[in-house]
Amino acid sequence: MAQNIPDHAQYDVVIVGGGTAGCILAEALTRSGRQRVLLCEAGGEARSPWVRIPAGFYKLLVNKRYNWSFWSAEEEATNFRRIAIPRGKGLGGSTLINGMIYVRGQPQDYDLWQDRGATGWDWAGVLPWFKAIERWDLPDPDDMRGHDGPLPITEVIEKSPIGAAFIEAAKAQGQRFNPDYNGRTQEGVGWYQVNQSGGERFSADRAWLKPARGRANLTVLTDARVTRILLEGKRATGITLTRKGRAHTVLANRIVMAAGAVQTPHLLELSGIGDPARLAAAGIAPLHDLPGVGENYLDHFCTRLNWRVSQKVTLNELTRGPRLLGEVLKYALTRKGVLTYGTGLNHAFLRTRADLDRPDVQFFFMHASYANAAERKLHSFPGMTLGVTQLRPQSRGSIHAVTPDLNDQPAIVPNFLAEDIDRQTMVDGMKLARDIIGQAPMDTFRVAELNPGPDCTSDADWLAFARANGQTIYHAAGTCRMGTDPMAVVDPSLKVHGLDGLFVIDASVMPEMVSGNTQAAVMMLAAKGADMMLNNDR
């Protein structure tokens, strides 16, 4: 149960945001019992029965109790469409509503972080923290995985025959089978890994926060929206928040922003921390000059190709009528069946060109297809989808406050497909996806390509399809990036440049995008960041 606090209470640490990073930080920073920690979450407790059911994300993604439901600006490059930018709301954050896919990324990603000024965040510096997170109980011949951590990681439970056919099709096309893309090498095709146990979602709240909730030195406030970070000169001294219609002030020795890549830069700017000219234009009094706040917005842009399927073995029909009732009963009795699925059945991390030294695209195969993706409505006939995303987009966007009012959404400008390399990689990735589905092992299932369809043949056609249909896959990052140059927001200890007592520990500090889904990297950041805070009293 969430707790109450007296006004002007004093804590050793206040954590702003009870999402993925916030849950991990709260557990780690209270473990010794020496520090009094307050965790503030604007959402509520994760009480919906859909949270633990993996397929429940279909419901929760359109539920405003669990999703902040941000939208991008309308941009010419994506045909002036507003693109959904979901962000998890409630204790556990986006781990309550995401697809549970667990991807560390590639070692070179983190070596590049260090090259960009994030000293100590190279692959050798982060691997121990990935291992500390994980509870992996499948084979680990290279000793690359963790086995005693709080987060259970396993392969998808239901391995559909159509998924096995996809693997064989990729192999026929020249790709290799990879039993563990989080092991020695990422490249290849196989089954996705997910943070589940016994057929249930394992959120950050469940893995980290709940075991710590009974500690006397941890106070958890839900429905507590932080409105401002308080500064005295060049030191952060506290926060203001609203809860149950009342405003409160809380004082702290250290404050950690863990509100995510959308809301962390927004709140920093509303607190007067950012580019002075931009703040003044938004009606905000500048207090600390930090021009990189809200810049370097990174995300994964994804297109989805789909096909009609000849056999009634897809989720389109398994989730309707009597068959759905049977699946519900199966899940209730065995924790197996279609309700254990997230957003991906099979992975493929591949190179679009032979001269590349590592994969540059990621595929998400699922035996389902949407008639209306925005509304999560499946086709009435059997279908399958192959999502395509560029692993390391070079286009950079921004997220900035437009008014002094916290209730006004910040301007989210993704700038998708701005760079030539991003456009070409997406086109080449989609052509590779079509080629794999066209291989003989898929003949048993494949009927016809629905989207983009056989009339899509030229690079211009493929790019037009991407512009008209592509979406983010909810991997916002980079908006308070780590480094030592003038546009960096935090230093390698995750302390905000020029301010004592203020840290940022969430996806916003990533200097560059990781090659894959971002939740594992955020978990690693929080675990390593908490340890650094425990050894740093500034």
C-alpha positions in Angstrom: 0.0 0.0 0.0 1.2 3.5 -0.8 2.1 5.7 2.1 1.6 9.3 3.2 4.2 11.9 4.1 4.3 15.1 6.1 4.9 18.3 4.2 8.6 19.4 4.1 9.7 15.9 5.0 13.4 15.3 4.5 14.9 12.2 2.7 18.3 11.1 1.8 17.1 10.3 -1.8 14.0 11.2 -3.7 13.3 9.1 -6.8 11.1 10.8 -9.4 9.2 8.1 -11.3 8.3 4.5 -10.3 8.8 2.9 -13.6 11.5 0.4 -14.7 14.5 2.4 -13.5 12.7 3.8 -10.4 11.7 0.3 -9.1 15.3 -0.9 -9.4 16.8 2.2 -7.8 14.3 2.0 -4.9 15.3 -1.6 -4.1 19.0 -1.0 -4.4 19.2 2.2 -2.5 17.3 0.9 0.5 19.0 -2.5 0.7 21.5 -1.5 3.3 18.9 0.2 5.5 21.1 3.3 5.9 19.3 5.7 3.5 15.7 7.0 3.7 14.3 6.9 0.2 11.1 8.3 -1.2 9.8 6.9 -4.5 7.2 9.2 -6.2 5.0 7.7 -9.0 2.4 9.8 -10.8 0.4 6.6 -11.6 -1.1 4.0 -9.3 -0.6 0.5 -8.2 -0.5 -2.2 -10.9 -3.8 -3.8 -9.9 -5.3 -4.8 -13.3 -5.5 -8.5 -13.8 -4.3 -7.9 -17.3 -0.8 -6.9 -16.0 0.3 -10.4 -15.2 -1.3 -11.9 -18.4 1.3 -11.4 -21.1 -1.3 -10.9 -23.9 -2.9 -8.3 -21.6 -0.7 -5.6 -23.2 -3.3 -5.4 -26.0 -5.7 -4.1 -23.4 -3.3 -2.0 -21.4 -1.8 -0.1 -24.3 -5.1 1.7 -24.9 -5.9 2.1 -21.2 -5.0 5.6 -20.0 -4.7 4.4 -16.4 -1.5 2.5 -17.5 -0.4 4.6 -20.5 0.4 8.3 -20.7 -0.6 8.2 -24.3 1.7 10.8 -25.8 1.7 11.6 -29.5 4.4 12.8 -31.9 4.2 16.1 -33.8 3.0 15.9 -37.4 6.0 15.7 -39.7 6.2 15.8 -43.5 8.6 12.7 -43.5 5.8 10.6 -42.1 2.9 12.1 -44.1 1.9 14.5 -41.3 0.6 11.6 -39.2 0.5 11.8 -35.4 2.3 8.7 -34.2 1.5 7.2 -30.8 4.3 7.4 -28.2 3.1 5.1 -25.4 4.7 5.4 -22.0 3.9 3.2 -19.0 2.1 4.7 -16.1 2.0 3.2 -12.6 4.5 1.3 -10.5 6.5 -0.7 -13.0 6.2 1.8 -15.8 6.5 0.5 -19.3 7.2 -3.0 -18.0 3.5 -3.2 -17.3 2.5 -2.7 -20.9 5.4 -3.6 -23.1 5.9 -6.7 -25.2 8.4 -8.2 -22.6 11.1 -8.8 -25.3 14.5 -8.8 -23.6 17.5 -7.7 -25.7 20.8 -6.5 -24.3 22.0 -5.1 -27.6 25.5 -5.5 -29.2 28.8 -5.1 -27.4 29.8 -2.4 -29.9 26.8 -0.3 -28.7 28.3 0.2 -25.3 31.9 0.6 -26.6 30.4 3.5 -28.6 28.9 4.9 -25.5 32.3 5.1 -24.0 33.7 6.6 -27.2 31.1 9.4 -26.8 32.3 10.3 -23.4 30.5 7.8 -21.2 33.6 6.5 -19.4 33.1 3.1 -17.7 30.0 2.3 -19.8 31.8 0.1 -22.4 30.8 -3.5 -22.8 33.2 -4.8 -20.2 31.8 -2.2 -17.8 28.2 -3.1 -18.3 28.2 -6.9 -18.8 28.4 -7.7 -15.0 25.3 -5.6 -14.5 23.4 -7.4 -17.2 24.3 -10.7 -15.6 23.3 -9.4 -12.2 19.8 -8.6 -13.5 19.1 -12.0 -15.0 17.7 -15.3 -13.9 18.4 -17.3 -17.0 17.8 -21.1 -16.7 18.4 -22.2 -20.3 21.8 -23.4 -21.7 24.7 -20.9 -21.3 27.7 -22.5 -22.9 29.7 -19.3 -23.1 29.0 -18.2 -19.5 27.5 -14.9 -20.8 24.3 -15.0 -18.9 23.2 -14.3 -15.3 21.5 -17.1 -13.3 20.7 -15.7 -9.9 19.2 -12.2 -10.6 15.7 -11.0 -9.7 14.4 -11.0 -13.3 13.4 -14.4 -14.8 14.2 -14.5 -18.5 13.0 -17.4 -20.7 12.2 -18.2 -24.3 8.6 -17.8 -25.5 6.6 -20.7 -24.1 4.4 -21.5 -27.2 6.6 -22.3 -30.2 4.1 -22.4 -33.0 4.8 -24.5 -36.1 4.5 -21.3 -38.2 7.3 -19.9 -36.1 9.5 -22.9 -36.8 8.8 -22.5 -40.5 9.9 -18.9 -40.3 13.2 -20.0 -38.8 13.7 -22.6 -41.6 12.8 -19.9 -44.2 15.5 -17.6 -42.8 18.0 -20.4 -42.8 17.0 -21.2 -46.5 17.7 -17.5 -47.3 21.2 -17.9 -45.8 20.9 -16.9 -42.2 22.1 -18.8 -39.2 20.0 -20.2 -36.3 21.0 -18.5 -33.0 19.8 -20.1 -29.8 20.8 -17.1 -27.7 21.0 -13.7 -29.2 22.0 -12.3 -25.7 25.0 -14.6 -25.7 28.2 -14.5 -27.6 26.7 -13.0 -30.7 23.4 -11.4 -31.6 23.2 -12.2 -35.3 20.8 -14.9 -36.5 17.3 -16.1 -36.2 15.4 -17.9 -33.4 12.9 -17.5 -30.6 12.5 -14.3 -28.6 13.4 -14.1 -25.0 10.9 -12.5 -22.6 10.8 -11.5 -18.9 8.2 -14.1 -17.8 7.9 -16.8 -15.3 5.3 -19.6 -15.3 3.6 -18.0 -18.2 3.2 -14.6 -16.4 4.6 -11.2 -17.1 7.4 -10.2 -14.7 7.5 -6.4 -14.4 10.1 -4.3 -12.7 7.5 -3.7 -9.9 7.2 -7.4 -9.3 10.9 -8.2 -9.6 12.4 -5.4 -7.6 10.0 -3.1 -5.8 7.6 -5.6 -4.2 10.3 -7.4 -2.3 11.5 -4.1 -0.9 8.1 -2.6 0.0 8.3 -3.7 3.6 11.5 -1.9 4.4 11.1 0.8 7.0 13.5 3.2 5.1 11.4 3.1 1.8 8.3 5.3 1.3 6.3 4.8 -1.9 3.9 7.5 -3.0 1.5 6.7 -5.8 -0.7 9.2 -7.6 2.1 11.7 -6.7 3.0 13.9 -9.6 6.2 15.8 -9.2 5.8 19.3 -10.6 9.2 20.9 -10.0 12.7 20.3 -8.9 13.8 22.9 -6.3 17.2 24.6 -6.7 19.2 26.7 -4.3 22.0 28.1 -6.4 23.7 25.2 -8.1 22.3 22.5 -5.8 19.0 20.5 -6.1 17.4 20.6 -2.6 13.9 19.1 -3.1 10.8 18.7 -5.2 7.2 19.9 -5.2 4.4 17.5 -6.0 0.7 17.3 -6.1 -1.3 14.4 -4.5 -5.0 14.1 -3.8 -5.5 17.7 -4.8 -2.8 19.1 -2.4 0.6 20.5 -3.1 3.5 19.3 -1.1 7.2 20.2 -0.8 9.7 17.4 0.0 13.4 18.1 0.8 16.2 15.7 -0.1 20.0 15.4 -0.1 19.9 13.8 -3.6 17.2 13.7 -6.3 17.1 11.1 -9.0 15.1 11.7 -12.2 13.8 8.3 -13.4 10.7 9.5 -15.3 11.8 8.3 -18.7 13.0 9.8 -21.9 9.8 11.9 -22.5 9.0 13.2 -19.0 12.5 13.6 -17.5 13.6 16.3 -20.0 10.1 17.9 -19.8 10.3 18.2 -16.0 13.9 19.4 -16.1 12.8 22.2 -18.4 9.8 23.1 -16.3 12.2 23.4 -13.4 14.3 26.0 -15.3 17.0 23.5 -16.4 17.8 23.6 -20.1 18.5 26.0 -23.0 17.8 29.5 -21.7 16.4 30.9 -24.9 14.1 27.9 -25.4 12.9 28.1 -21.9 12.2 31.8 -22.1 10.2 31.3 -25.3 8.1 28.7 -23.5 7.4 31.1 -20.6 9.8 29.4 -18.2 12.3 31.3 -16.1 15.8 29.9 -16.9 17.8 28.8 -13.8 20.5 26.5 -15.1 22.0 26.6 -18.6 22.1 23.1 -20.1 21.4 23.2 -23.8 21.3 19.5 -24.4 18.1 18.9 -22.3 15.5 17.4 -24.6 17.8 17.0 -27.6 19.2 13.8 -29.1 15.8 12.0 -29.0 16.2 8.5 -30.3 13.6 5.9 -31.2 13.1 2.8 -33.3 11.0 3.3 -36.4 9.2 0.1 -37.5 7.2 -1.0 -40.5 5.0 -4.1 -40.6 4.6 -6.3 -43.6 1.8 -8.9 -43.4 0.5 -11.9 -45.4 -2.7 -13.9 -45.5 -2.2 -17.4 -44.2 -3.7 -20.6 -45.5 -4.2 -22.5 -42.2 -6.2 -21.5 -39.1 -3.2 -21.5 -36.8 -2.8 -17.8 -36.2 -3.9 -15.5 -33.4 -6.5 -13.9 -35.7 -8.8 -16.9 -35.2 -7.4 -18.3 -32.0 -8.5 -15.2 -30.1 -12.1 -15.3 -31.2 -15.3 -17.1 -30.2 -15.2 -20.7 -28.8 -11.5 -21.0 -29.5 -10.7 -18.0 -27.3 -12.7 -19.5 -24.5 -10.7 -22.7 -24.8 -7.4 -20.6 -24.7 -8.6 -18.8 -21.6 -9.3 -22.1 -19.9 -6.0 -23.4 -21.0 -4.2 -20.4 -19.6 -6.1 -20.6 -16.3 -5.2 -24.3 -15.8 -1.7 -24.5 -17.3 -0.4 -20.9 -17.8 0.2 -21.9 -21.5 -1.5 -21.0 -24.8 -2.0 -17.8 -26.8 -2.3 -15.6 -23.7 1.4 -16.1 -23.0 2.3 -14.2 -26.2 3.8 -10.7 -26.2 4.7 -8.7 -29.3 7.2 -11.2 -30.9 7.4 -14.9 -31.5 10.6 -15.1 -33.6 13.5 -12.7 -33.8 16.0 -12.1 -36.6 19.0 -9.8 -36.2 20.4 -9.5 -39.7 22.7 -7.5 -41.9 21.2 -5.8 -45.0 24.6 -5.7 -46.7 27.4 -8.3 -46.7 30.1 -5.6 -46.1 28.6 -4.7 -42.6 30.4 -6.1 -39.6 27.2 -6.6 -37.5 23.4 -6.7 -37.8 21.7 -3.4 -38.7 18.0 -4.6 -38.7 15.8 -6.4 -36.3 12.7 -8.5 -37.3 9.7 -9.3 -35.2 7.7 -12.3 -36.6 4.2 -12.9 -35.2 1.5 -15.2 -36.4 -1.1 -12.4 -36.3 -2.1 -9.5 -38.5 -3.9 -6.3 -37.8 -6.9 -4.9 -39.7 -6.4 -1.8 -37.6 -3.1 -1.6 -35.8 -4.0 1.6 -33.9 -7.0 0.0 -32.4 -5.3 -3.5 -32.0 -8.0 -5.1 -34.2 -7.0 -8.4 -35.9 -8.0 -9.5 -39.3 -11.0 -11.8 -39.5 -8.9 -14.3 -41.5 -5.6 -16.0 -40.7 -2.6 -13.8 -41.1 1.1 -13.2 -40.1 3.2 -10.1 -39.7 6.9 -9.4 -40.0 8.0 -6.1 -38.4 11.2 -4.5 -39.6 13.2 -1.9 -37.7 16.6 -0.3 -38.2 18.7 -1.1 -35.1 20.8 2.1 -34.9 19.0 5.0 -36.6 21.1 8.1 -37.2 18.2 10.6 -37.3 17.8 12.6 -34.1 14.7 14.4 -32.8 13.8 16.4 -29.7 11.3 16.6 -26.8 10.7 20.1 -25.3 8.2 21.9 -23.1 5.9 24.3 -25.0 4.3 26.0 -22.0 5.1 26.2 -18.2 2.1 23.9 -17.5 3.0 20.2 -16.7 -0.4 19.1 -18.1 0.5 20.4 -21.6 2.2 17.6 -23.5 5.8 18.4 -24.6 6.5 18.8 -28.3 7.8 15.3 -29.4 9.5 15.7 -32.8 11.0 12.3 -33.7 12.5 13.4 -37.1 12.2 9.9 -38.4 13.8 9.0 -41.7 15.8 12.3 -41.8 19.1 10.6 -42.7 19.8 8.9 -46.0 21.2 5.8 -44.2 18.0 5.4 -42.2 15.8 5.5 -45.3 18.0 3.0 -47.2 18.4 0.6 -44.3 14.6 0.5 -43.8 14.1 -0.1 -47.5 16.7 -2.9 -47.6 15.3 -4.4 -44.5 11.8 -4.6 -45.9 13.1 -6.2 -49.1 15.0 -8.8 -47.0 11.9 -9.5 -45.0 9.9 -10.2 -48.2 12.6 -12.5 -49.5 12.6 -14.6 -46.3 8.8 -15.1 -46.3 9.2 -16.0 -50.0 11.4 -19.0 -49.2 10.1 -22.6 -49.6 9.6 -23.4 -45.9 6.8 -20.8 -45.8 4.9 -22.2 -48.8 2.7 -24.3 -46.5 1.4 -21.2 -44.8 1.8 -18.2 -47.2 -1.1 -17.2 -49.4 -0.5 -13.6 -50.5 1.2 -10.5 -49.3 -1.3 -8.0 -48.0 0.9 -5.1 -47.1 2.6 -3.4 -48.9 1.4 -5.9 -51.6 3.0 -7.1 -54.9 2.7 -3.7 -56.5 5.5 -2.4 -54.2 8.6 -3.1 -56.3 10.9 0.0 -56.4 12.9 1.6 -53.6 10.6 4.6 -53.9 7.6 2.4 -53.4 9.1 0.8 -50.3 10.0 4.3 -48.8 6.5 5.6 -49.5 5.1 2.6 -47.7 7.3 3.3 -44.7 6.4 7.0 -44.6 2.7 6.2 -44.8 2.6 3.2 -42.3 5.7 3.2 -40.1 5.3 3.6 -36.3 7.6 3.9 -33.3 8.1 0.7 -31.3 8.2 2.6 -28.1 11.9 2.8 -27.5 12.3 6.5 -26.6 15.8 7.3 -25.4 18.7 9.8 -25.4 17.1 13.1 -24.4 19.4 13.7 -21.4 22.4 12.0 -22.8 25.5 11.0 -20.9 28.9 12.5 -21.8 31.4 15.3 -21.2 30.9 17.7 -24.2 28.8 20.9 -24.0 25.6 19.1 -25.2 25.8 16.3 -22.6 23.3 16.6 -19.7 24.8 14.1 -17.3 28.4 13.0 -16.6 29.5 9.3 -16.5 28.4 9.2 -12.9 24.9 10.2 -14.1 25.1 13.5 -12.2 23.6 16.5 -14.0 26.3 18.8 -15.2 26.8 21.8 -13.1 24.3 20.9 -10.4 25.0 19.0 -7.1 22.5 16.6 -5.8 20.7 15.9 -9.1 21.0 12.7 -11.1 19.2 11.2 -14.1 19.0 7.4 -14.3 16.7 6.2 -17.1 16.6 5.7 -20.9 17.2 9.4 -21.5 20.9 9.2 -20.6 21.7 6.8 -23.5 24.3 8.5 -25.7 23.4 6.3 -28.7 20.6 3.8 -29.4 21.1 0.2 -28.4 20.7 -2.5 -31.0 17.3 -3.9 -29.9 14.5 -3.4 -27.4 15.5 -1.0 -24.7 14.1 -2.4 -21.5 17.2 -4.6 -20.7 19.5 -1.6 -21.2 17.4 0.6 -18.9 17.5 -2.2 -16.2 21.3 -2.3 -16.5 21.5 1.5 -16.3 19.5 1.5 -13.1 21.4 -1.3 -11.4 24.8 0.2 -12.3 23.6 3.7 -11.6 22.4 2.8 -8.1 25.7 1.2 -7.3 27.5 4.4 -8.4 25.2 6.5 -6.2 25.9 4.3 -3.2 29.6 5.0 -3.7 29.2 8.7 -4.4 27.8 11.1 -1.8 27.6 14.2 -4.0 
